[in-house]
Amino acid sequence: MEPYSDDLFWLVICGFLVAFVLAFGIGANDVANSFGTSVGSKVLTLTQACILATIFEIAGAVLIVLSWFISPVLSGTVSACLYWLVRRFILRSPQPLTVGLRALPFFYGFTFAINVLSVVHDGPKREYHLLKYN
């Protein structure tokens, strides 16, 4: 049987439907967790909670899909600008080796700073309860 055979297309359709139903259930559980207290304390009616949940679930899904498109576009833009700067100021200079060696510490420093910022901002959280001394 071929890997992309038309005989297996029904399996892809069934997998999509199961994944859709499971994702719908996960989203419904998240909505129930977030709005359950508000409905239980009578701050919101059930109808208001359903309307708000529908609006914010759809908005969240749209924002996730937009981030899938915006992130690569921004990454490509930054990469293209960086390439243009290197080409303009280093590769097309009269002595590209000398200029490149002078610019190298700045590239290393920038890369190091981005990595340190990433670790400090989103890095592993210290678990104090695991560090107890006897």
DABELHU-V114824 format. One record per backbone hydrogen bond with DSSP energy under -1.0 kcal/mol. NH is the residue of the N-H (numbers start at 1). CO is the residue of the C=O. If there is no record, write none. Layout:
nh,co
NH,CO
NH,CO
This chain:
nh,co
5,2
8,5
9,6
12,8
13,9
14,10
15,11
16,12
17,13
18,14
19,15
20,16
21,17
22,18
23,19
24,20
25,21
26,22
27,23
28,24
29,25
30,26
31,27
32,28
33,29
34,30
35,31
36,32
39,35
40,36
41,37
42,39
43,38
44,38
49,45
50,46
51,47
52,48
53,49
54,50
55,51
56,52
57,53
58,54
59,55
60,56
61,57
62,58
63,59
64,60
65,61
66,62
67,63
68,64
70,66
71,67
73,69
74,70
75,71
76,72
77,73
78,74
79,75
80,76
81,77
82,78
83,79
84,80
85,81
86,82
87,83
88,84
89,85
90,86
91,86
92,87
93,90
99,95
100,96
101,97
102,98
103,99
104,100
107,103
108,104
109,105
110,106
111,107
112,108
113,109
114,110
115,111
116,112
117,113
118,114
119,115
120,116
121,117
122,118
123,119
131,128
